[in-house]
Amino acid sequence: MASHSPPPPPPAAAKSASPPIATTILSLTDDLLREIFLRLPSLPSLIRAALSCRAFLAAVRSSPAFRRSFRELHPPPLLGFFFDSDGSKISCFTPVRRSSDPDLAAAVRRADVFLTRVPCPDDAFPGWQIMDCRGGRLLLCNSRNEQIVVYDPLTGALDLLPSPPHNKFSHGHRGKLIPMDYFLLCSGDEARHRGLSFRVVSLCHDKSRLRAAIFSSATKEWQILPWSGPMPEQPASGKYWLLKGTQLNGLLCWSHSKHSYMAVLDSSTWQFSRIDLPEILMGQGHLYCAGCTKDGKLCIVAALAFILLVWFRKADAANGNVERWMLETVIPLEDVLLQVTEGSREDHGALKVMGILDGIVYLSTWETFRDSTLPCWYLSFCLETRKLEKLFYTKTDGCSHPYIMAWPTSLVGSSSSS
């Protein structure tokens, strides 16, 4: 009888493949995270993303190179304008609306733009006047009680400062003593987290000289500088021979009310000097503003009707490389202005230069200056791209202060990681 061999054993079951490892956003390296963050639309969007988890915050805090790249691609945003008359009224704020960026709108909503945390001796008459606005902070002075405050509306950080020692400040003046401007000098974002926060500069002049007092938030004390040497060509009365000052990349500058030069205080050396102005601007302080380009070069922009004249200060090769103001370009804006505002030449009257910050010229139309009951357009003009944008349409009163968001210290790493 034939024998039968047993059936072959069944084939071994194939081993099941290991499930793929899930990739999540937390699996990304810091370098990849930073590449993603560079594509965010604005600083408020970066803040919201970085504060969502520790890994994201560490990626931002640990790389100064990333922060520099982000600033180049996305300059700190303009949140709006503070308008201040003379301290007799509460300062008002007009936001710049950007419906395409909800994070920017959220930053405006979060800010204490009505200055409710600033102490007031009289609720009905606060008496605070905005003197300067830099680095996301406001410098406010109260003439009623001689208080000085540095206030950050976004963080609520508030510093009460003592007044300059008036007896020492005014000692040795010749003729009438004229109090002038206060300036707020803020440290860079990489220094603020190390306690190098801000300085306040108070200025006065007599019939021909200037003097400054500097308050440091590090020492909590005022330093009184010596009187400057006499400036040339003063009025016989010695009164009010300098116009309101401005900051130009570390220089504090005041145009002469009648002559073609600016008095200058260099904040790196605390030395006074002067810079000649184009002769065409002699006595025309209402027509122009001085400022800086995006890369820190000094510039002057004047508005004649609807035409902008732009001067840069640079070396003149034909004159031994001596630095002087050179007319760079003349820019007609009437057609683009009327297109942007959908208005008429008769409506707007002219353009007025309100200020220049980092290559952006802030302008307004002339309606309010002809009739204080009428609103006017506020606009921005980029010197680099030549793009004119409307900001808002409002009726304003007093000095305007662009409020630009600063980098929060929470996004800047410690000195060991930076």
DRENKESE-75766 format. One record per atom (N, C-alpha, C, O): x, y, z; residue in three letters. Coordinates in steps of 0.1 Angstrom, whole numbers, plus 5000, padded with zeros to 4 digits. Each point is the difference from the previous one (the first is absolute). Example, Ala and Ser with C-alpha at 12.3 -4.5 7.8 and 13.67 -1.06 7.14 Angstrom:
! residues 2
513249435078ALA;499150125000ALA;500950125000ALA;501050005007ALA;498650114986SER;500950115000SER;499250115008SER;500550115001SER;
***
This chain:
! residues 418
500949885000MET;499150125000MET;500950125000MET;500950025008MET;498850074983ALA;500950124998ALA;499850095012ALA;498950025005ALA;502350045000SER;499950095011SER;499950144995SER;500550044989SER;498850045019HIS;499850144996HIS;500950095009HIS;499949995013HIS;500850104981SER;500850105008SER;499150105006SER;499050044994SER;501450015018PRO;499250105006PRO;500050134992PRO;501050034993PRO;497950045008PRO;500050134992PRO;501050105005PRO;500350005012PRO;500250084979PRO;501050105005PRO;499450105010PRO;498850034999PRO;502150015010PRO;499450105009PRO;499650134993PRO;500650044990PRO;498450035016PRO;499650124994PRO;501150115000PRO;500850005010PRO;499350084980PRO;501050115000PRO;499950095013PRO;498950035004PRO;502250015001ALA;500050095011ALA;499350134997ALA;500250054989ALA;499049995020ALA;499350134998ALA;501050114999ALA;500950025007ALA;498950074983ALA;500950114998ALA;499850105011ALA;499050035005ALA;502250025000LYS;500050095011LYS;499350134995LYS;500350054989LYS;498850005019SER;499350124997SER;501050125001SER;500950015009SER;499050084981ALA;500950124999ALA;499850095012ALA;498850025004ALA;502250045001SER;499950105011SER;499250124996SER;500250054989SER;498950005019PRO;499250124995PRO;501050124999PRO;500950015008PRO;498950074982PRO;500950124998PRO;499950095013PRO;499050015006PRO;502150054996ILE;500150105012ILE;499350134996ILE;500350064989ILE;498749985019ALA;499350124996ALA;500950125001ALA;500850025010ALA;499150074981THR;500850135000THR;499150115004THR;498950024994THR;501450055016THR;499350115005THR;500850134999THR;501249994997THR;498250125006ILE;500750124999ILE;501150015011ILE;501050074998ILE;498849865013LEU;501050005010LEU;501249914996LEU;501050015007LEU;498949924982SER;501149924995SER;501050094992SER;501149954997SER;498550164999LEU;500850094992LEU;501250065007LEU;499950025012LEU;501249994982THR;501150065006THR;499850155002THR;499150064993THR;501850005015ASP;499950155002ASP;500250074987ASP;499350104997ASP;501649854994ASP;500350074988ASP;498750004991ASP;499750104994ASP;499649785005LEU;498850004992LEU;498950095006LEU;499350064993LEU;500649945020LEU;499050085006LEU;500350154997LEU;499050074997LEU;502249975003ARG;500350144997ARG;499850034986ARG;499550114997ARG;500749804994GLU;499650024986GLU;498550024998GLU;499650084992GLU;499649855015ILE;498650015000ILE;499650145006ILE;499250074994ILE;501449975017PHE;499750125007PHE;500350124991PHE;499350105001PHE;501749894991LEU;500450114991LEU;498950034990LEU;499950114994LEU;499249805004ARG;498950024990ARG;498750055007ARG;499050024993ARG;501150015020LEU;498850065006LEU;499950154996LEU;501050054996LEU;497850005004PRO;499850144994PRO;500650115008PRO;500350114995PRO;499849885019SER;500350125008SER;500649955013SER;499949895004SER;500650215003LEU;500549985014LEU;498949945009LEU;500349915008LEU;498550154992PRO;498949945009PRO;499849864997PRO;499749925010PRO;500350034978SER;499849864996SER;501149925006SER;499849885005SER;501550174994LEU;501149925006LEU;499949995015LEU;500249895005LEU;499350225002ILE;499949995014ILE;498949895004ILE;500349935009ILE;498650074984ARG;499049915003ARG;500549854998ARG;499749915008ARG;501050074981ALA;500549874997ALA;501149965010ALA;500049895006ALA;500950204998ALA;501149965009ALA;499549985014ALA;500649915007ALA;498450154997LEU;499549985014LEU;499049895001LEU;499549975011LEU;500349954978SER;499049895000SER;500749885007SER;499249915005SER;502150074995CYS;500649895007CYS;501550035002CYS;500650094993CYS;500049845016ARG;501450035004ARG;501049984989ARG;501050074999ARG;498749824993ALA;500949974989ALA;500150124990ALA;501150034995ALA;497750025002PHE;500050114990PHE;500750125006PHE;500850074993PHE;499049965019LEU;500650125007LEU;501549985000LEU;500750104998LEU;499849785005ALA;501449985001ALA;500750024986ALA;501150054999ALA;498249914991ALA;500550014986ALA;500250154997ALA;501050034993ALA;498150055011VAL;500250154997VAL;501050065009VAL;500850084996VAL;499149895017ARG;500950065010ARG;501549974998ARG;500950085003ARG;499449804991SER;501349955000SER;500850054987SER;501249974999SER;498150114993SER;500750034987SER;499950154997SER;499050054994SER;502050035010PRO;500150144996PRO;500050024984PRO;499450094995PRO;501249814998ALA;500050014985ALA;498649994995ALA;499650084991ALA;499549845015PHE;498649994995PHE;499350135003PHE;499350054991PHE;500950015021ARG;499350125003ARG;500450114990ARG;499250094997ARG;502149925000ARG;500550104990ARG;499349974987ARG;499550104993ARG;500449785002SER;499449974987SER;498550035001SER;499550064990SER;499849925021PHE;498650025001PHE;499850164999PHE;499050044994PHE;501850035013ARG;499950155000ARG;500250054985ARG;499350104996ARG;501649854997GLU;500250044986GLU;498849974991GLU;499750094992GLU;499749805010LEU;498949964992LEU;498750075005LEU;499150034992LEU;500849985021HIS;498750065006HIS;500450115010HIS;500149975012HIS;500150154984PRO;500350115009PRO;498950015011PRO;498849964997PRO;501650085015PRO;498950025010PRO;498950084995PRO;500150114994PRO;498649845009PRO;498950074993PRO;499550125007PRO;500150025012PRO;499450074980LEU;499350125004LEU;498649965005LEU;499249954992LEU;500550085021LEU;498749965006LEU;499050124998LEU;498849975000LEU;501750155000GLY;499150114999GLY;500850135004GLY;501250005000GLY;498050115002PHE;500650135004PHE;499450045013PHE;498750005002PHE;502150055007PHE;499550085012PHE;500050154995PHE;500950054994PHE;498050025010PHE;499950144998PHE;499950075013PHE;499249965009PHE;501650144992ASP;500150075013ASP;500050154997ASP;500750054992ASP;498450035016SER;500050144998SER;501050075008SER;501150034996SER;498550005017ASP;501050085008ASP;499949955015ASP;500450075009ASP;499049814993GLY;499849965014GLY;498750035006GLY;499749955011GLY;499650144982SER;498750045006SER;498949904997SER;498950005007SER;501349924983LYS;499049894997LYS;500749875001LYS;501249984999LYS;498049915002ILE;500549875000ILE;500549964986ILE;499250034991ILE;501949915008SER;500649964987SER;499049904994SER;499449925007SER;500550094980CYS;499249904993CYS;500949914991CYS;501150044996CYS;498449855000PHE;500749904991PHE;499149964989PHE;498849985001PHE;501850024987THR;499349964988THR;500849884994THR;501150014996THR;498249875004PRO;500749884995PRO;500249994985PRO;499150064993PRO;501949875002VAL;500149974986VAL;499349864999VAL;500549905005VAL;498550104987ARG;499249874998ARG;500649924989ARG;500250044989ARG;500049835014ARG;500549904990ARG;499249885002ARG;500349915007ARG;498650084985SER;499149895001SER;500649874996SER;499649895004SER;501550114988SER;500749884995SER;500949945011SER;500549894998SER;499750185013ASP;500949955011ASP;499350015013ASP;500150105007ASP;499149804997PRO;499350005013PRO;500950015012PRO;499550065010PRO;501749894989ASP;500950015011ASP;500450155003ASP;500250045012ASP;499950044977LEU;500350145002LEU;498950075007LEU;500250085009LEU;498649894987ALA;498850065006ALA;499949965015ALA;499650085009ALA;500849794994ALA;500049955014ALA;501050085009ALA;499750035011ALA;501450004983ALA;501050085007ALA;499550145004ALA;500250055011ALA;499150014979VAL;499450145003VAL;499049995011VAL;499950085009VAL;499249814990ARG;499049995011ARG;500649985014ARG;499450045010ARG;501749894990ARG;500749975013ARG;500650125006ARG;500250015012ARG;500250094980ALA;500850125005ALA;499150095008ALA;498850024997ALA;501750045013ASP;499450105008ASP;500150144994ASP;500850085005ASP;498649944983VAL;500250124992VAL;499350125007VAL;500350114996VAL;498949875014PHE;499450115007PHE;500850045013PHE;499650095007PHE;501549844995LEU;501050035010LEU;499350005014LEU;500350095009LEU;498849814993THR;499349995013THR;500949975012THR;499650035011THR;501549914986ARG;500949975012ARG;501050115004ARG;500749995010ARG;499350124982VAL;500850115003VAL;499450085012VAL;498850044998VAL;501949985013PRO;499350075011PRO;499650144997PRO;500750084992PRO;498249975013CYS;499450134997CYS;499750075013CYS;499349955008CYS;501250174994PRO;499650085012PRO;498650044999PRO;499450035011PRO;500149994977ASP;498650054999ASP;499449924988ASP;500450024988ASP;498649895014ASP;499449924990ASP;499450094989ASP;500049964988ASP;499550155015ALA;499350094990ALA;501050084992ALA;499750054989ALA;501549975016PHE;501150074994PHE;501349945002PHE;500850045008PHE;499549854984PRO;501249925003PRO;501350084999PRO;500949985008PRO;499250114982GLY;501250084999GLY;501249944993GLY;501050065000GLY;498949814996TRP;501149934993TRP;500150044986TRP;499050014993TRP;502250025003GLN;500350034986GLN;501149904995GLN;501049975006GLN;498749984982ILE;501049904993ILE;501150084994ILE;499850094992ILE;501449885013MET;501250074995MET;500749924990MET;500750064991MET;499349815009ASP;500749924991ASP;499449865000ASP;499349965009ASP;501049964980CYS;499549874999CYS;501049914993CYS;500250024988CYS;500549895019ARG;501049924994ARG;500049865006ARG;499749995012ARG;500749914980GLY;500249875006GLY;498849945006GLY;500149925010GLY;498750124986GLY;498749955006GLY;499750075013GLY;499049965006GLY;501750154998ARG;499850075012ARG;499650144997ARG;500350064990ARG;498950005020LEU;499750144999LEU;500850075011LEU;500149955011LEU;500350174986LEU;500650095010LEU;499050115003LEU;499650084991LEU;499949935021LEU;499050105004LEU;500550095010LEU;500749965010LEU;498950174990CYS;500350105010CYS;498750075005CYS;499150024992CYS;500950015020ASN;498950065006ASN;500550145006ASN;500750005010ASN;498850104984SER;500550145004SER;499450045013SER;500550095007SER;498449854997ARG;499350045013ARG;500849955012ARG;500150075010ARG;500449814990ASN;500749955011ASN;501549964997ASN;500749945008ASN;499750104980GLU;501449984995GLU;500449855001GLU;501249975002GLU;497949944995GLN;500349865000GLN;500449964985GLN;499550064991GLN;501349845008ILE;500449944987ILE;499849855001ILE;500349945010ILE;499150014979VAL;499749865000VAL;500449944987VAL;499950064989VAL;500749825012VAL;500249924988VAL;499149885001VAL;500049925009VAL;499250064980TYR;498949905001TYR;499949924988TYR;500150054988TYR;499749825013ASP;499949904989ASP;498549965000ASP;499649925008ASP;499650134983PRO;498649964999PRO;499749864998PRO;498949955004PRO;502049974990LEU;499849864997LEU;500349915012LEU;499249915002LEU;501850125005THR;500349925012THR;499650065013THR;499949935010THR;499750204990GLY;499650065013GLY;501250045008GLY;499850055011GLY;501449934985ALA;501250045007ALA;500150155002ALA;499850084990ALA;500349975022LEU;500050155002LEU;501150045010LEU;500349935010LEU;500550174986ASP;501150055008ASP;499750155003ASP;499850084991ASP;500149955022LEU;499950145004LEU;501450065002LEU;500849945007LEU;499550174987LEU;501350065001LEU;500050135008LEU;498950074999LEU;502149975007PRO;500150135007PRO;500350114989PRO;500549964990PRO;499150165013SER;500350114991SER;501550035000SER;500649975010SER;499950094979PRO;501450045001PRO;500250105011PRO;499150085003PRO;502049935003PRO;500350105011PRO;500150144993PRO;501050034995PRO;497950045007HIS;499950134992HIS;501150105004HIS;500550074991HIS;499949945021ASN;501050105004ASN;501449974993ASN;500650094995ASN;499749785005LYS;501349974993LYS;499950014985LYS;500950044993LYS;497949925002PHE;499750014986PHE;500150144994PHE;500650024989PHE;498850075018SER;500050144995SER;501250085004SER;500150124995SER;500749835014HIS;501150085005HIS;500950054988HIS;500449924992HIS;499950215009GLY;501050064990GLY;499350044987GLY;500750034991GLY;498049975008HIS;499450044987HIS;500150154998HIS;500150085009HIS;499949964978ARG;500250144996ARG;498750044993ARG;499649944990ARG;499850165016GLY;498750054994GLY;498949905004GLY;500149945011GLY;498850064981LYS;498949925004LYS;500249854998LYS;500649964990LYS;499049965019LEU;500249854999LEU;498749954994LEU;498950025005LEU;501349904985ILE;498849944992ILE;500049855002ILE;500949944994ILE;498250005013PRO;499949855000PRO;499649954986PRO;499350074993PRO;501349825003MET;499749954987MET;499449865001MET;499149975007MET;501549944985ASP;499449864998ASP;500549915011ASP;501050025006ASP;498249874995TYR;500449885006TYR;500149894990TYR;499249994991TYR;501949925010PHE;500149894991PHE;500149875007PHE;500550005012PHE;499049904982LEU;500149865006LEU;501049924991LEU;499749984988LEU;501449975018LEU;500949924992LEU;500049865006LEU;500349985011LEU;499249934980CYS;499849865004CYS;501249914996CYS;500550024989CYS;499949895019SER;501049904996SER;499549914990SER;498749984999SER;502149954993GLY;499649904991GLY;499349885006GLY;500249985012GLY;499149954981ASP;499249885005ASP;500949905007ASP;499749945010ASP;501650044984GLU;500949905006GLU;500550055013GLU;500649925008GLU;499350214995ALA;500650055013ALA;498950025010ALA;500350005012ALA;498550024984ARG;498950035010ARG;499949895010ARG;499750035012ARG;500449854984HIS;499849895010HIS;501149995010HIS;499949935010HIS;501250144987ARG;501149995010ARG;500050135009ARG;500950025008ARG;498050054992GLY;499850115009GLY;500550144994GLY;499850105007GLY;500849904981LEU;500450124994LEU;498850064993LEU;499949994988LEU;499350085019SER;498650034996SER;499950134992SER;499749994988SER;500450125019PHE;499850134993PHE;500750115007PHE;500549995011PHE;499650124981ARG;500450135005ARG;499150114996ARG;499349994990ARG;500550115019VAL;499250124997VAL;500950124999VAL;500850025009VAL;499150064981VAL;500850124998VAL;499150125001VAL;499050014992VAL;501350095016SER;499350125001SER;500950114996SER;501250015003SER;498250094989LEU;500850104994LEU;499550145004LEU;498850025002LEU;502150084998CYS;499650145001CYS;501150084992CYS;501049954997CYS;498650185001HIS;501050094993HIS;499850145006HIS;499050035005HIS;502150044995ASP;499950145004ASP;500150094987ASP;499549954989ASP;501150165011LYS;500050094988LYS;500949954989LYS;499850044988LYS;501149875015SER;500949954989SER;500549865002SER;500749954991SER;499049995021ARG;500749875003ARG;498949905004ARG;498850035003ARG;501649844997LEU;499149895003LEU;500649925012LEU;501250005002LEU;497949935005ARG;500449925011ARG;499149885001ARG;498850014997ARG;501849875007ALA;499249885001ALA;500249945014ALA;501050015006ALA;497949924998ALA;500149915012ALA;499549864996ALA;499049994993ALA;501749915011ILE;499849864996ILE;499649925012ILE;500849995010ILE;498149944989PHE;499649915011PHE;500249864995PHE;499649964988PHE;501049955020SER;500349864996SER;499149915009SER;500050025012SER;499349894981SER;499249905008SER;500849915008SER;499649935009SER;501750064987ALA;500949915007ALA;500550065013ALA;500149935010ALA;500250204990THR;500650065012THR;498950075008THR;500250035012THR;498650004982LYS;498950085006LYS;500450145004LYS;499550055010LYS;501450004982GLU;500550145004GLU;500150084987GLU;500149954989GLU;499950195013TRP;500250094989TRP;501450055000TRP;500750025010TRP;499849994978GLN;501450054997GLN;499850134993GLN;499350014989GLN;501350105016ILE;499950134993ILE;501250034992ILE;501150005005ILE;498750024982LEU;501250034991LEU;500350155001LEU;499250085004LEU;502149964993PRO;500450144999PRO;499250074989PRO;499549944991PRO;500450195010TRP;499450084989TRP;500949984987TRP;501249995001TRP;498150014988SER;500750004987SER;500750134997SER;499750105008SER;501149904982GLY;500550134996GLY;498950084993GLY;499049944996GLY;501250195002PRO;499050084993PRO;499749964986PRO;500949974992PRO;497850025005MET;499649974986MET;500050134992MET;499750105006MET;500549904981PRO;500150134993PRO;498650054996PRO;499049935000PRO;500950204998GLU;498950074994GLU;498749985008GLU;499049944995GLU;501050125017GLN;498949995009GLN;499250134999GLN;500550114997GLN;498149885005PRO;499250135000PRO;500450085012PRO;500549955010PRO;499350184989ALA;500450105010ALA;499449975014ALA;500650015010ALA;498149944989SER;499349975012SER;500549875007SER;499849995012SER;500849924980GLY;500449885006GLY;498949905002GLY;500349895007GLY;498550134989LYS;498949915003LYS;499749914988LYS;500050044989LYS;499749845015TYR;499449904991TYR;500750004986TYR;499450014990TYR;501949975010TRP;500750004987TRP;500249864994TRP;500549984990TRP;499049915018LEU;500049874994LEU;498649945000LEU;499250035008LEU;500649894981LEU;498749944998LEU;500049875008LEU;501049965006LEU;497849974994LYS;499949875007LYS;501049904994LYS;500249994988LYS;500449935021GLY;501149914996GLY;499549874996GLY;498849965001GLY;502149964994THR;499749864995THR;501349915002THR;501150055001THR;498649824999GLN;501149905002GLN;500449954986GLN;499149974992GLN;502250035005LEU;500549954987LEU;501149905003LEU;501250035000LEU;498549845002ASN;501049905002ASN;501050035010ASN;501249994998ASN;498350055014GLY;501050035011GLY;500350145001GLY;500750045010GLY;498950054980LEU;500250145001LEU;498750075004LEU;499049974995LEU;501150135014LEU;498950085004LEU;500250134993LEU;501050075002LEU;498049974989CYS;500250124991CYS;498950105001CYS;498849965002CYS;501650174997TRP;499050115000TRP;500350094989TRP;501250054999TRP;497949984992SER;500250094989SER;499950145006SER;499250035008SER;501650064987HIS;499950145003HIS;498850064994HIS;499649974989HIS;499750125018SER;498850054996SER;500150104988SER;499150024992SER;502150045006LYS;500250104990LYS;501249974991LYS;500050054988LYS;500949875016HIS;501349984992HIS;500149854996HIS;499349915005HIS;501650064986SER;500149874993SER;501049915007SER;501049964994SER;498750015019TYR;500849895006TYR;499249945011TYR;499050055005TYR;501549835000MET;499449935011MET;501049995011MET;501249974998MET;498450065014ALA;500849975012ALA;499849855003ALA;498949944999ALA;502249995005VAL;500149865001VAL;500649965013VAL;501150055004VAL;498349855003LEU;500649945012LEU;500249854996LEU;499049934998LEU;502350025002ASP;500349864997ASP;499849925013ASP;500850025010ASP;498349884990SER;499849935013SER;501049895003SER;500049945010SER;501050044980SER;501149915003SER;501150075007SER;500849945007SER;499450194991THR;501150085006THR;499550115009THR;500750055008THR;498049994991TRP;499450115007TRP;500750134997TRP;500250085009TRP;500249944979GLN;500650124995GLN;499050074991GLN;499349944992GLN;500650205009PHE;499250084992PHE;500850044987PHE;501250025001PHE;498149994988SER;500650054988SER;498950064991SER;498950025005SER;501450014983ARG;498950044991ARG;500249944986ARG;501249974996ARG;497850024996ILE;500049954987ILE;499350104991ILE;498850045003ILE;501850004986ASP;499450104991ASP;498849934993ASP;500049884997ASP;499050204999LEU;498949954993LEU;500050064985LEU;500750104998LEU;498649844993PRO;499950064987PRO;499450145001PRO;499150035007PRO;501550064986GLU;499650145001GLU;498650024996GLU;499350105006GLU;500149824986ILE;498650024996ILE;499149985012ILE;498850044999ILE;501649895011LEU;499249975012LEU;500150105011LEU;499549995011LEU;501350124987MET;500250105010MET;498750065004MET;499250054992MET;500449945021GLY;498850065005GLY;498749934996GLY;499050055001GLY;501249834993GLN;498849924995GLN;499749885008GLN;499749894995GLN;500550115018GLY;499849895009GLY;498749934999GLY;499849885003GLY;499150204993HIS;498749944999HIS;499849914987HIS;499049934999HIS;502050074992LEU;499949934988LEU;500749865000LEU;499749924991LEU;501250065018TYR;500949884999TYR;500149935013TYR;499850065011TYR;500749824989CYS;500449925012CYS;501349934996CYS;500349964989CYS;500650025021ALA;501249924999ALA;499749875006ALA;499249985009ALA;501549924986GLY;499849865005GLY;501149914995GLY;501150054996GLY;498649825004CYS;501049904995CYS;499449904991CYS;498849975000CYS;502049984991THR;499649904991THR;500049865007THR;500350005012THR;499249904981LYS;500049875006LYS;501349955005LYS;500149935010LYS;501050114983ASP;501449965004ASP;500750105008ASP;501250005002ASP;498050105004GLY;500650095009GLY;500650134994GLY;500650085008GLY;499349944979LYS;500650134994LYS;499150125003LYS;498849985000LYS;501850135003LEU;499350125002LEU;499350054988LEU;500650004989LEU;498150055012CYS;499350054989CYS;499150115004CYS;499750025012CYS;499950074979ILE;499050105002ILE;499049994989ILE;500349984988ILE;498450035015VAL;498950004991VAL;499250125002VAL;499650035011VAL;500250054978ALA;499250125000ALA;498849984990ALA;500149934990ALA;498850135013ALA;498849994992ALA;499750144995ALA;499750095007ALA;500349924979LEU;499550124994LEU;498849974992LEU;500049934990LEU;498850115015ALA;498749964994ALA;499949855001ALA;499949945010ALA;500249994978PHE;499949854999PHE;501349944995PHE;499949894995PHE;501250185007ILE;501349954996ILE;500949985012ILE;500150095008ILE;500649804992LEU;500949975011LEU;501550034995LEU;500349954989LEU;500550125018LEU;501450024997LEU;500849925011LEU;499750025012LEU;501249904984VAL;500749915009VAL;501550034999VAL;500649994989VAL;500050055023TRP;501550025001TRP;500649885008TRP;499449965010TRP;501749994986PHE;500849915008PHE;501350075004PHE;500650084992PHE;499949895020ARG;501350065004ARG;501149904997ARG;500049895005ARG;500950144986LYS;501049914996LYS;501250084995LYS;500050124998LYS;501149805000ALA;501350064996ALA;499950064985ALA;499549934991ALA;501050195008ASP;500050074987ASP;501349984993ASP;501050075004ASP;499149844986ALA;501349974994ALA;500650124993ALA;501250014999ALA;497950084996ALA;500550124993ALA;500550115010ALA;500550104995ALA;499349875018ASN;500450105010ASN;500849945011ASN;499850035012ASN;501249894984GLY;500949945010GLY;499449905009GLY;500549985011GLY;498449954984ASN;499349905008ASN;499450065014ASN;499849925009ASN;500050214991VAL;499450065012VAL;498549965000VAL;499350014989VAL;500249955022GLU;498649975001GLU;499150124999GLU;500250105007GLU;498849894985ARG;499050114999ARG;498749954995ARG;499949884996ARG;499050205005TRP;498749964995TRP;500050014985TRP;500350104994TRP;499349795000MET;499950004985MET;498649964996MET;499549905005MET;499950174986LEU;498649984996LEU;500149864992LEU;500650004989LEU;498749905016GLU;500049874994GLU;498949984990GLU;500349954989GLU;498550105014THR;498949974990THR;498950105003THR;499850055011THR;499449974979VAL;498850085000VAL;498849914996VAL;500149944989VAL;498950045020ILE;499049904997ILE;498650074999ILE;499550045011ILE;499949964978PRO;498650054999PRO;499149905005PRO;500049884996PRO;499050165013LEU;499149915006LEU;498550034997LEU;499249935005LEU;500650174988GLU;498650054998GLU;499149894994GLU;498949975006GLU;501549974983ASP;499249904994ASP;499749885008ASP;498949955002ASP;502249995005VAL;499849885008VAL;499250045013VAL;499349915004VAL;500950215001LEU;499350045012LEU;498550004997LEU;499249955008LEU;500450114981LEU;498650014996LEU;499449864997LEU;498849985003LEU;502049944992GLN;499649864997GLN;499849925013GLN;499049935002GLN;501950095008VAL;499949935012VAL;498850055009VAL;499349915006VAL;500650224995THR;498950055009THR;498750024993THR;499050035006THR;501049964980GLU;498850034993GLU;499450145003GLU;498850025000GLU;502250075002GLY;499650145002GLY;500450094989GLY;500349954989GLY;499750185013SER;500350104990SER;501150095005SER;500350015012SER;500450064979ARG;501050095004ARG;499550115009ARG;500650045010ARG;498250014987GLU;499350105008GLU;499749955014GLU;500150085009GLU;499549794992ASP;499749945013ASP;501350015009ASP;499950045012ASP;501249914983HIS;501249985008HIS;500850125002HIS;500750015010HIS;499450084980GLY;500750125002GLY;501549984998GLY;500650074991GLY;500149845017ALA;501449984999ALA;500349885009ALA;499149945006ALA;502250024994LEU;500549905009LEU;500950065011LEU;500750104997LEU;499249845015LYS;500950055011LYS;500849885005LYS;499449895002LYS;501950135000VAL;500849895005VAL;499950005015VAL;500350105007VAL;499349794999MET;499849995015MET;501249945007MET;500250035011MET;500649894982GLY;501149935006GLY;500649904991GLY;499449964990GLY;501849995013ILE;500749904993ILE;500649905009ILE;500850045009ILE;498949834990LEU;500549895009LEU;500449894991LEU;499249944993LEU;502150025007ASP;500549884993ASP;499650004986ASP;499549894995ASP;500650224998GLY;499850004986GLY;498550024996GLY;499650004988GLY;499550015022ILE;498650024997ILE;499750155003ILE;500250045012ILE;499250034979VAL;499650145001VAL;498550005004VAL;499249954992VAL;500550115019TYR;498650015004TYR;499550144995TYR;500650105004TYR;498349904989LEU;499450124994LEU;498650025004LEU;499349905004LEU;500250224995SER;498650025001SER;499650104989SER;500850084995SER;497949925001THR;499550104991THR;499650135009THR;500149995012THR;499650114981TRP;500050135006TRP;498750055006TRP;499950115005TRP;499049814994GLU;498750055003GLU;499950055015GLU;499550115002GLU;501049825007THR;499950045014THR;500850125003THR;499650085009THR;501449954984PHE;500950125002PHE;499350124994PHE;500350115004PHE;498849874987ARG;499250124995ARG;498850025008ARG;499650125003ARG;499849785002ASP;498750015008ASP;500049885010ASP;500049894997ASP;500250155016SER;500149905010SER;498849915002SER;500149905007SER;498850134987THR;498849925001THR;500049894990THR;499149915000THR;501950094990LEU;500049904989LEU;501049895003LEU;501050025006LEU;498649864991PRO;501049895001PRO;501050004988PRO;499750074990PRO;501349855011CYS;501050004989CYS;500549855000CYS;499849925009CYS;500950054980TRP;500649874998TRP;501450005006TRP;500850094999TRP;499549795008TYR;501449975004TYR;500549894991TYR;499349904998TYR;501950114997LEU;500649914990LEU;501449975004LEU;500650075008LEU;499949824986SER;501449975001SER;500649984986SER;499349954991SER;502050095008PHE;500749994987PHE;501349945003PHE;500850055008PHE;499549844985CYS;501349935002CYS;501050054990CYS;499850004988CYS;501350055018LEU;501150064991LEU;500649904991LEU;500550034989LEU;499649845016GLU;500649894992GLU;499149954989GLU;500549994988GLU;498349995014THR;499149944990THR;499250104993THR;499449974989THR;500550165016ARG;499250114994ARG;498549965001ARG;499350054991ARG;500349885019LYS;498649965001LYS;499350095010LYS;500550025011LYS;498450044985LEU;499250085008LEU;498849925005LEU;499249944992LEU;500550065021GLU;498949935006GLU;499250095009GLU;500650085007GLU;498149914993LYS;499250075009LYS;499949935013LYS;499949885000LYS;500150195011LEU;500049945013LEU;498650025007LEU;499449905004LEU;500150224996PHE;498650025006PHE;499650154996PHE;500850084996PHE;497949945006TYR;499450134997TYR;499450055013TYR;499149945005TYR;501450175000THR;499550045013THR;500350155002THR;500750074993THR;498649995017LYS;500250135005LYS;500950005012LYS;499749935010LYS;501450144989THR;501049995011THR;500350145006THR;499650104994THR;501049895018ASP;500350135007ASP;501449985007ASP;500149915008ASP;500850174988GLY;501349995007GLY;501049924994GLY;499949964988GLY;501250015019CYS;501149924995CYS;499749864998CYS;499249945007CYS;501450004982SER;499749864997SER;501349925003SER;501150044998SER;498749835008HIS;501149925004HIS;499749864994HIS;499249935006HIS;501550024984PRO;499849874995PRO;500449905011PRO;501150015006PRO;498049894996TYR;500349905011TYR;500349874993TYR;499249934994TYR;502150035007ILE;500549884993ILE;500349895011ILE;500750035010ILE;498949854987MET;500149895010MET;501549975001MET;500749984990MET;499750005022ALA;501449955003ALA;500049855002ALA;499049945003ALA;502250004995TRP;500249865003TRP;499849985015TRP;500750075008TRP;498549844997PRO;499949975014PRO;501249935005PRO;500649924993PRO;499850115019THR;501249945006THR;499849845001THR;501049935001THR;497850035000SER;499749855001SER;500649924988SER;500249885001SER;500050194988LEU;500549934988LEU;501550014998LEU;500549954991LEU;500150125019VAL;501550024999VAL;500649915010VAL;499750015012VAL;501349904984GLY;500649915009GLY;500950065010GLY;500350125000GLY;500149805010SER;500950055010SER;501450024994SER;500249954989SER;500750125018SER;501350034994SER;500849874997SER;500850004991SER;498949895017SER;500749884998SER;499649934987SER;500849934993SER;497950095003SER;499549934988SER;500150094988SER;499949954989SER;500350185013SER;500150094989SER;501450014995SER;500350074990SER;
***
